């Protein structure tokens, strides 16, 4: 899997996940809050499938395989 998510992008994704995921368990408890899993996973693994499709990379170094 090619790494295409840079450090700042990963931090932002993890912060978004940390803000959205709790709503799945507390507060308005909506199933839509489980969409927070997407930025969590992409932030943890450092690869975004959408970036791959669009040919975009926020990673400052050369992508590795």
C-alpha positions as CSV (number, residue, x, y, z in Angstrom):
1,X,0.0,0.0,0.0
2,X,1.5,3.3,-1.0
3,X,1.8,6.0,1.7
4,X,0.2,9.2,0.4
5,X,-0.9,11.0,3.6
6,X,1.5,13.4,5.1
7,X,2.1,14.1,8.8
8,X,-0.1,17.2,9.1
9,X,-2.9,15.5,7.1
10,X,-2.7,12.5,9.4
11,X,-3.0,14.7,12.5
12,X,-6.0,16.5,11.1
13,X,-7.7,13.2,10.2
14,X,-7.1,11.7,13.7
15,X,-8.4,14.9,15.3
16,X,-11.5,14.8,13.1
17,X,-12.1,11.1,14.0
18,X,-11.6,12.0,17.7
19,X,-14.3,14.6,17.5
20,X,-16.8,12.6,15.4
21,X,-16.6,9.1,16.7
22,X,-17.8,9.8,20.3
23,X,-21.2,10.9,18.8
24,X,-21.8,7.2,17.8
25,X,-21.8,6.3,21.5
26,X,-22.9,9.4,23.4
27,X,-24.8,12.6,22.5
28,X,-27.2,12.3,19.6
29,X,-26.0,8.7,19.0
30,X,-26.5,8.7,15.2
31,X,-25.2,5.9,12.9
32,X,-23.7,8.7,10.7
33,X,-21.1,9.2,13.4
34,X,-19.5,5.9,12.4
35,X,-18.2,7.7,9.3
36,X,-15.5,8.9,11.7
37,X,-13.9,5.5,11.2
38,X,-12.8,6.5,7.7
39,X,-10.4,9.4,8.8
40,X,-9.3,7.2,11.8
41,X,-8.2,4.3,9.6
42,X,-6.7,6.5,6.9
43,X,-4.9,8.5,9.5
44,X,-3.5,5.4,11.2
45,X,-2.3,3.6,8.1
46,X,-1.1,6.7,6.2
47,X,-2.8,5.8,3.0
48,X,-6.1,7.2,1.5
49,X,-7.8,5.3,-1.3
50,X,-9.4,8.5,-2.6
51,X,-6.0,10.2,-2.9
52,X,-4.8,7.2,-4.9
53,X,-7.7,7.4,-7.3
54,X,-7.1,11.1,-7.8
55,X,-3.3,10.8,-8.0
56,X,-2.8,13.2,-5.0
57,X,-0.3,12.9,-2.2
58,X,0.2,15.1,0.8
59,X,3.3,13.2,1.8
60,X,6.4,15.3,1.4
61,X,8.7,12.4,0.6
62,X,8.7,10.1,-2.3
63,X,5.9,7.5,-1.9
64,X,7.0,4.0,-0.8
65,X,5.4,0.7,-1.6
